[in-house]
Amino acid sequence: MYIINDPKAQTYKKLLDIAFEYSDSFILVINKDLDTSKNLINVMNKLKNSLIEMKEESEWPSTKLWKDNTAYIYYYKTTSNAKEILENECNSLFGWLQPELPEDLCFFKDKKCWMATCSHEDIVDFYIEDVNLISKLTNVSGLDIKF
């Protein structure tokens, strides 16, 4: 299951509502090979209270880097404060792009990724077995889902 459009505005916010209701954590990625802006640093500082940990890794749900390349993966709790920041700092799912923002917003439940985004490729894949969650997502107006 995947999305073929960029969820924007109210569609993006509804997707975040569902993601925060269902998930217990999410990640954002900073690619070491790309520039970072003051805005990106500001967003990361705002999210500090929800931070679980940061890892330097070569792989995350939507990406596998070549050779010895790594990125910084930030793991966060799905708090109401974090949700508000994600809603206010960006108005679309694929808008999470460096240098202005961290990339690849992905959501997890019980340490298992169920929504994997690759922002710069405009790709989001769902790994869902919960029929209630599938139903909620397919009923979001403006969310173009394919199976």
N, CA and C atoms as a LAMMPS dump frame, in Angstrom:
ITEM: TIMESTEP
0
ITEM: NUMBER OF ATOMS
441
ITEM: BOX BOUNDS ff ff ff
-5.0000000000000000e+02 5.0000000000000000e+02
-5.0000000000000000e+02 5.0000000000000000e+02
-5.0000000000000000e+02 5.0000000000000000e+02
ITEM: ATOMS id mol type element x y z
1 1 1 N 0.851 -1.168 0
2 1 2 C 0 0 0
3 1 3 C 0.897 1.231 0
4 2 1 N 0.568 2.218 -0.859
5 2 2 C 1.405 3.405 -0.961
6 2 3 C 0.565 4.605 -1.389
7 3 1 N 1.129 5.788 -1.224
8 3 2 C 0.469 7.037 -1.611
9 3 3 C 1.096 7.524 -2.908
10 4 1 N 0.263 8.005 -3.834
11 4 2 C 0.81 8.519 -5.092
12 4 3 C 0.722 10.043 -5.198
13 5 1 N 0.319 10.713 -4.131
14 5 2 C 0.302 12.174 -4.125
15 5 3 C 0.939 12.676 -2.829
16 6 1 N 1.269 13.954 -2.808
17 6 2 C 1.843 14.556 -1.605
18 6 3 C 0.708 15.065 -0.725
19 7 1 N 0.485 14.436 0.43
20 7 2 C -0.562 14.928 1.327
21 7 3 C -0.22 16.334 1.824
22 8 1 N -1.103 17.281 1.534
23 8 2 C -0.869 18.68 1.895
24 8 3 C -2.021 19.222 2.725
25 9 1 N -1.737 20.293 3.43
26 9 2 C -2.739 21.06 4.19
27 9 3 C -3.574 20.148 5.087
28 10 1 N -4.884 20.158 4.922
29 10 2 C -5.764 19.382 5.807
30 10 3 C -5.552 17.877 5.661
31 11 1 N -5.214 17.42 4.463
32 11 2 C -4.943 15.987 4.26
33 11 3 C -3.715 15.576 5.063
34 12 1 N -2.674 16.399 5.033
35 12 2 C -1.456 16.156 5.814
36 12 3 C -1.78 16.127 7.307
37 13 1 N -2.571 17.086 7.762
38 13 2 C -2.918 17.14 9.189
39 13 3 C -3.749 15.933 9.611
40 14 1 N -4.658 15.494 8.766
41 14 2 C -5.46 14.308 9.088
42 14 3 C -4.571 13.064 9.132
43 15 1 N -3.614 12.965 8.213
44 15 2 C -2.663 11.851 8.23
45 15 3 C -1.854 11.865 9.526
46 16 1 N -1.423 13.043 9.963
47 16 2 C -0.704 13.148 11.237
48 16 3 C -1.592 12.755 12.409
49 17 1 N -2.861 13.149 12.374
50 17 2 C -3.795 12.748 13.439
51 17 3 C -3.822 11.228 13.577
52 18 1 N -3.966 10.545 12.458
53 18 2 C -4.028 9.078 12.462
54 18 3 C -2.694 8.491 12.905
55 19 1 N -1.601 9.027 12.376
56 19 2 C -0.272 8.507 12.71
57 19 3 C 0.022 8.648 14.202
58 20 1 N -0.309 9.787 14.781
59 20 2 C -0.035 9.994 16.205
60 20 3 C -0.978 9.186 17.092
61 21 1 N -2.163 8.928 16.613
62 21 2 C -3.105 8.093 17.363
63 21 3 C -2.639 6.632 17.389
64 22 1 N -2.085 6.158 16.283
65 22 2 C -1.729 4.748 16.14
66 22 3 C -0.299 4.434 16.6
67 23 1 N 0.61 5.383 16.471
68 23 2 C 2.045 5.141 16.67
69 23 3 C 2.506 5.438 18.088
70 24 1 N 3.676 4.878 18.424
71 24 2 C 4.306 5.24 19.689
72 24 3 C 5.64 5.959 19.474
73 25 1 N 6.111 5.995 18.219
74 25 2 C 7.349 6.721 17.925
75 25 3 C 7.411 7.079 16.441
76 26 1 N 8.33 8 16.141
77 26 2 C 8.585 8.376 14.746
78 26 3 C 10.04 8.779 14.619
79 27 1 N 10.509 8.848 13.376
80 27 2 C 11.88 9.293 13.138
81 27 3 C 11.897 10.457 12.158
82 28 1 N 12.968 11.221 12.254
83 28 2 C 13.363 12.201 11.259
84 28 3 C 14.852 12.002 11.025
85 29 1 N 15.307 12.312 9.817
86 29 2 C 16.679 12.007 9.412
87 29 3 C 17.397 13.28 8.983
88 30 1 N 18.647 13.398 9.413
89 30 2 C 19.528 14.449 8.908
90 30 3 C 20.649 13.771 8.14
91 31 1 N 20.694 14.075 6.852
92 31 2 C 21.723 13.528 5.976
93 31 3 C 22.998 14.35 6.158
94 32 1 N 24.078 13.689 6.54
95 32 2 C 25.343 14.383 6.813
96 32 3 C 25.937 15.021 5.563
97 33 1 N 25.56 14.532 4.379
98 33 2 C 26.118 15.043 3.128
99 33 3 C 25.377 16.266 2.592
100 34 1 N 24.313 16.671 3.263
101 34 2 C 23.541 17.833 2.827
102 34 3 C 23.68 18.969 3.833
103 35 1 N 23.496 20.185 3.351
104 35 2 C 23.547 21.355 4.228
105 35 3 C 22.376 21.34 5.203
106 36 1 N 22.553 22.053 6.309
107 36 2 C 21.465 22.247 7.266
108 36 3 C 21.262 23.746 7.464
109 37 1 N 20.021 24.142 7.578
110 37 2 C 19.69 25.558 7.759
111 37 3 C 19.441 25.862 9.235
112 38 1 N 19.346 27.142 9.54
113 38 2 C 18.98 27.554 10.897
114 38 3 C 17.588 27.04 11.24
115 39 1 N 16.704 27.016 10.254
116 39 2 C 15.347 26.523 10.492
117 39 3 C 15.366 25.052 10.9
118 40 1 N 16.173 24.24 10.227
119 40 2 C 16.281 22.82 10.583
120 40 3 C 16.75 22.672 12.027
121 41 1 N 17.782 23.403 12.389
122 41 2 C 18.308 23.345 13.76
123 41 3 C 17.23 23.783 14.756
124 42 1 N 16.482 24.816 14.408
125 42 2 C 15.408 25.312 15.264
126 42 3 C 14.329 24.239 15.47
127 43 1 N 13.942 23.561 14.403
128 43 2 C 12.934 22.497 14.503
129 43 3 C 13.442 21.369 15.4
130 44 1 N 14.69 20.98 15.221
131 44 2 C 15.257 19.902 16.042
132 44 3 C 15.284 20.304 17.517
133 45 1 N 15.587 21.557 17.785
134 45 2 C 15.576 22.04 19.173
135 45 3 C 14.167 22.015 19.762
136 46 1 N 13.183 22.369 18.959
137 46 2 C 11.794 22.332 19.43
138 46 3 C 11.364 20.911 19.786
139 47 1 N 11.878 19.929 19.055
140 47 2 C 11.495 18.528 19.266
141 47 3 C 12.272 17.844 20.395
142 48 1 N 13.246 18.539 20.982
143 48 2 C 14.139 17.933 21.981
144 48 3 C 13.421 17.199 23.112
145 49 1 N 12.329 17.758 23.6
146 49 2 C 11.628 17.138 24.733
147 49 3 C 10.993 15.798 24.389
148 50 1 N 10.802 15.523 23.11
149 50 2 C 10.216 14.247 22.686
150 50 3 C 11.272 13.242 22.229
151 51 1 N 12.54 13.66 22.215
152 51 2 C 13.617 12.802 21.712
153 51 3 C 13.826 11.575 22.593
154 52 1 N 13.874 10.42 21.953
155 52 2 C 14.213 9.167 22.633
156 52 3 C 15.715 8.945 22.529
157 53 1 N 16.217 8.998 21.293
158 53 2 C 17.65 8.817 21.056
159 53 3 C 17.994 9.229 19.633
160 54 1 N 19.292 9.432 19.397
161 54 2 C 19.807 9.693 18.067
162 54 3 C 20.833 8.612 17.775
163 55 1 N 20.765 8.053 16.569
164 55 2 C 21.73 7.038 16.149
165 55 3 C 22.326 7.452 14.811
166 56 1 N 23.586 7.117 14.631
167 56 2 C 24.216 7.295 13.33
168 56 3 C 24.14 5.952 12.618
169 57 1 N 23.382 5.909 11.514
170 57 2 C 23.125 4.642 10.838
171 57 3 C 23.205 4.806 9.323
172 58 1 N 23.359 3.694 8.647
173 58 2 C 23.412 3.705 7.186
174 58 3 C 22.093 3.248 6.564
175 59 1 N 21.122 2.9 7.42
176 59 2 C 19.866 2.363 6.911
177 59 3 C 18.714 2.743 7.84
178 60 1 N 17.58 3.074 7.253
179 60 2 C 16.331 3.301 7.979
180 60 3 C 15.206 2.833 7.065
181 61 1 N 13.958 2.832 7.5
182 61 2 C 12.904 2.143 6.742
183 61 3 C 12.78 2.502 5.263
184 62 1 N 13.073 3.721 4.879
185 62 2 C 12.877 4.129 3.487
186 62 3 C 14.162 4.219 2.672
187 63 1 N 15.308 3.976 3.3
188 63 2 C 16.585 4.232 2.628
189 63 3 C 17.677 3.291 3.112
190 64 1 N 18.562 2.931 2.187
191 64 2 C 19.803 2.233 2.519
192 64 3 C 20.918 2.966 1.782
193 65 1 N 21.867 3.528 2.546
194 65 2 C 22.961 4.296 1.962
195 65 3 C 24.057 3.377 1.434
196 66 1 N 24.817 3.895 0.498
197 66 2 C 25.917 3.145 -0.113
198 66 3 C 27.136 3.118 0.796
199 67 1 N 27.889 2.054 0.68
200 67 2 C 29.197 1.872 1.319
201 67 3 C 29.173 2.256 2.788
202 68 1 N 30.081 3.158 3.184
203 68 2 C 30.216 3.526 4.59
204 68 3 C 29.479 4.815 4.946
205 69 1 N 28.598 5.287 4.087
206 69 2 C 27.86 6.524 4.358
207 69 3 C 26.851 6.316 5.48
208 70 1 N 26.692 7.339 6.299
209 70 2 C 25.723 7.28 7.397
210 70 3 C 24.955 8.6 7.487
211 71 1 N 23.872 8.55 8.217
212 71 2 C 23.057 9.735 8.497
213 71 3 C 22.686 9.698 9.972
214 72 1 N 22.189 10.817 10.469
215 72 2 C 21.737 10.883 11.857
216 72 3 C 20.231 10.622 11.893
217 73 1 N 19.841 9.57 12.597
218 73 2 C 18.439 9.189 12.72
219 73 3 C 17.976 9.581 14.123
220 74 1 N 16.968 10.43 14.181
221 74 2 C 16.425 10.905 15.452
222 74 3 C 15.11 10.194 15.727
223 75 1 N 15.044 9.506 16.853
224 75 2 C 13.862 8.749 17.272
225 75 3 C 13.103 9.568 18.313
226 76 1 N 11.807 9.74 18.08
227 76 2 C 10.979 10.571 18.951
228 76 3 C 9.753 9.823 19.46
229 77 1 N 9.292 10.231 20.647
230 77 2 C 7.997 9.779 21.17
231 77 3 C 6.899 10.572 20.457
232 78 1 N 5.764 9.938 20.26
233 78 2 C 4.632 10.627 19.631
234 78 3 C 3.837 11.385 20.7
235 79 1 N 4.347 12.543 21.055
236 79 2 C 3.699 13.397 22.05
237 79 3 C 2.827 14.447 21.354
238 80 1 N 1.926 15.038 22.104
239 80 2 C 1.083 16.099 21.534
240 80 3 C 1.935 17.3 21.115
241 81 1 N 2.993 17.58 21.864
242 81 2 C 3.899 18.667 21.509
243 81 3 C 4.605 18.378 20.184
244 82 1 N 5.08 17.154 20.004
245 82 2 C 5.752 16.78 18.756
246 82 3 C 4.788 16.895 17.575
247 83 1 N 3.565 16.455 17.768
248 83 2 C 2.558 16.538 16.701
249 83 3 C 2.323 17.989 16.295
250 84 1 N 2.194 18.852 17.275
251 84 2 C 1.978 20.273 17
252 84 3 C 3.147 20.86 16.205
253 85 1 N 4.355 20.472 16.553
254 85 2 C 5.542 20.956 15.837
255 85 3 C 5.521 20.468 14.392
256 86 1 N 5.23 19.182 14.175
257 86 2 C 5.185 18.645 12.811
258 86 3 C 4.101 19.332 11.984
259 87 1 N 2.987 19.669 12.607
260 87 2 C 1.906 20.37 11.899
261 87 3 C 2.285 21.805 11.552
262 88 1 N 2.96 22.472 12.476
263 88 2 C 3.269 23.89 12.289
264 88 3 C 4.498 24.153 11.433
265 89 1 N 5.443 23.234 11.419
266 89 2 C 6.705 23.477 10.716
267 89 3 C 6.676 23.086 9.245
268 90 1 N 5.695 22.292 8.851
269 90 2 C 5.622 21.845 7.462
270 90 3 C 4.157 21.637 7.1
271 91 1 N 3.826 21.89 5.845
272 91 2 C 2.438 21.783 5.413
273 91 3 C 2.199 20.616 4.452
274 92 1 N 3.197 19.727 4.316
275 92 2 C 3.014 18.554 3.458
276 92 3 C 3.994 17.456 3.863
277 93 1 N 3.62 16.227 3.568
278 93 2 C 4.456 15.089 3.951
279 93 3 C 5.797 15.106 3.232
280 94 1 N 5.798 15.437 1.942
281 94 2 C 7.047 15.444 1.182
282 94 3 C 7.809 16.757 1.323
283 95 1 N 7.285 17.677 2.122
284 95 2 C 7.971 18.934 2.387
285 95 3 C 9.109 18.809 3.388
286 96 1 N 9.227 17.634 4.021
287 96 2 C 10.316 17.41 4.972
288 96 3 C 11.591 17.128 4.19
289 97 1 N 12.29 18.217 3.808
290 97 2 C 13.483 18.127 2.968
291 97 3 C 14.583 19.034 3.484
292 98 1 N 15.797 18.517 3.501
293 98 2 C 16.96 19.347 3.8
294 98 3 C 17.214 20.249 2.597
295 99 1 N 17.76 21.435 2.871
296 99 2 C 18.367 21.911 4.109
297 99 3 C 17.393 22.564 5.094
298 100 1 N 16.157 22.839 4.687
299 100 2 C 15.231 23.577 5.554
300 100 3 C 14.655 22.75 6.696
301 101 1 N 14.487 21.448 6.474
302 101 2 C 13.891 20.563 7.478
303 101 3 C 14.585 19.211 7.44
304 102 1 N 14.494 18.447 8.524
305 102 2 C 14.973 17.063 8.459
306 102 3 C 14.089 16.271 7.489
307 103 1 N 14.529 15.091 7.11
308 103 2 C 13.85 14.316 6.066
309 103 3 C 13.231 13.026 6.598
310 104 1 N 12.471 12.394 5.701
311 104 2 C 12.02 11.001 5.839
312 104 3 C 11.246 10.709 7.123
313 105 1 N 10.164 11.427 7.317
314 105 2 C 9.277 11.201 8.455
315 105 3 C 8.673 9.798 8.359
316 106 1 N 8.995 8.951 9.327
317 106 2 C 8.499 7.567 9.369
318 106 3 C 7.874 7.311 10.736
319 107 1 N 6.83 6.496 10.759
320 107 2 C 6.127 6.198 12.008
321 107 3 C 6.22 4.723 12.369
322 108 1 N 6.263 4.464 13.703
323 108 2 C 6.447 3.117 14.244
324 108 3 C 5.4 2.805 15.307
325 109 1 N 5.085 1.543 15.409
326 109 2 C 4.301 1.026 16.531
327 109 3 C 5.014 -0.233 17.008
328 110 1 N 5.317 -0.285 18.299
329 110 2 C 6.043 -1.423 18.875
330 110 3 C 7.338 -1.713 18.111
331 111 1 N 8.068 -0.644 17.775
332 111 2 C 9.364 -0.702 17.088
333 111 3 C 9.292 -1.235 15.662
334 112 1 N 8.097 -1.338 15.113
335 112 2 C 7.916 -1.809 13.738
336 112 3 C 7.391 -0.651 12.884
337 113 1 N 8.109 -0.345 11.813
338 113 2 C 7.699 0.757 10.944
339 113 3 C 6.452 0.36 10.158
340 114 1 N 5.462 1.221 10.202
341 114 2 C 4.248 0.98 9.413
342 114 3 C 4.044 2.04 8.325
343 115 1 N 4.752 3.178 8.446
344 115 2 C 4.699 4.215 7.413
345 115 3 C 6.109 4.728 7.163
346 116 1 N 6.636 4.45 5.969
347 116 2 C 8.006 4.817 5.622
348 116 3 C 7.991 5.84 4.495
349 117 1 N 8.584 6.999 4.759
350 117 2 C 8.625 8.082 3.775
351 117 3 C 10.05 8.32 3.31
352 118 1 N 10.21 8.495 2.006
353 118 2 C 11.465 8.961 1.417
354 118 3 C 11.125 10.298 0.758
355 119 1 N 11.367 11.375 1.484
356 119 2 C 10.886 12.704 1.091
357 119 3 C 11.39 13.154 -0.274
358 120 1 N 12.691 13.028 -0.51
359 120 2 C 13.24 13.559 -1.759
360 120 3 C 12.844 12.73 -2.977
361 121 1 N 12.32 11.537 -2.773
362 121 2 C 11.828 10.7 -3.873
363 121 3 C 10.303 10.751 -3.984
364 122 1 N 9.649 11.492 -3.087
365 122 2 C 8.175 11.56 -3.052
366 122 3 C 7.549 10.17 -2.95
367 123 1 N 8.077 9.378 -2.021
368 123 2 C 7.599 8.006 -1.828
369 123 3 C 7.157 7.821 -0.38
370 124 1 N 6.008 7.19 -0.201
371 124 2 C 5.594 6.735 1.127
372 124 3 C 4.938 5.37 0.961
373 125 1 N 5.439 4.42 1.722
374 125 2 C 4.914 3.053 1.718
375 125 3 C 4.334 2.742 3.085
376 126 1 N 3.259 1.973 3.079
377 126 2 C 2.627 1.518 4.313
378 126 3 C 2.828 0.019 4.463
379 127 1 N 3.123 -0.4 5.685
380 127 2 C 3.261 -1.818 6.03
381 127 3 C 2.257 -2.083 7.152
382 128 1 N 1.017 -2.358 6.752
383 128 2 C -0.085 -2.407 7.71
384 128 3 C -0.867 -3.703 7.561
385 129 1 N -1.158 -4.31 8.711
386 129 2 C -2.038 -5.473 8.743
387 129 3 C -3.352 -5.154 9.451
388 130 1 N -3.383 -4.075 10.197
389 130 2 C -4.557 -3.661 10.966
390 130 3 C -5.632 -3.107 10.018
391 131 1 N -6.734 -3.842 9.853
392 131 2 C -7.786 -3.437 8.913
393 131 3 C -8.455 -2.124 9.33
394 132 1 N -8.527 -1.854 10.616
395 132 2 C -9.107 -0.587 11.077
396 132 3 C -8.244 0.601 10.655
397 133 1 N -6.928 0.44 10.747
398 133 2 C -6.019 1.504 10.326
399 133 3 C -6.099 1.697 8.812
400 134 1 N -6.135 0.613 8.069
401 134 2 C -6.27 0.708 6.609
402 134 3 C -7.552 1.46 6.254
403 135 1 N -8.626 1.142 6.926
404 135 2 C -9.91 1.805 6.682
405 135 3 C -9.827 3.299 6.979
406 136 1 N -9.206 3.662 8.1
407 136 2 C -9.058 5.078 8.446
408 136 3 C -8.281 5.821 7.362
409 137 1 N -7.176 5.223 6.909
410 137 2 C -6.336 5.882 5.907
411 137 3 C -7.055 6.015 4.57
412 138 1 N -7.742 4.976 4.152
413 138 2 C -8.423 5.029 2.851
414 138 3 C -9.602 5.995 2.854
415 139 1 N -10.07 6.382 4.02
416 139 2 C -11.18 7.33 4.117
417 139 3 C -10.74 8.783 4.287
418 140 1 N -9.431 9.035 4.258
419 140 2 C -8.94 10.41 4.364
420 140 3 C -9.118 11.105 3.013
421 141 1 N -9.88 12.176 3.017
422 141 2 C -10.114 12.944 1.797
423 141 3 C -8.802 13.541 1.286
424 142 1 N -8.513 13.341 -0.001
425 142 2 C -7.303 13.885 -0.606
426 142 3 C -6.095 12.98 -0.532
427 143 1 N -6.223 11.843 0.129
428 143 2 C -5.113 10.894 0.241
429 143 3 C -5.305 9.822 -0.827
430 144 1 N -4.443 9.842 -1.847
431 144 2 C -4.582 8.931 -2.987
432 144 3 C -3.76 7.672 -2.738
433 145 1 N -4.418 6.639 -2.215
434 145 2 C -3.752 5.395 -1.825
435 145 3 C -3.96 4.333 -2.891
436 146 1 N -2.89 3.602 -3.182
437 146 2 C -2.948 2.461 -4.11
438 146 3 C -2.505 1.21 -3.372
439 147 1 N -3.026 0.078 -3.811
440 147 2 C -2.684 -1.218 -3.199
441 147 3 C -1.86 -2.051 -4.159
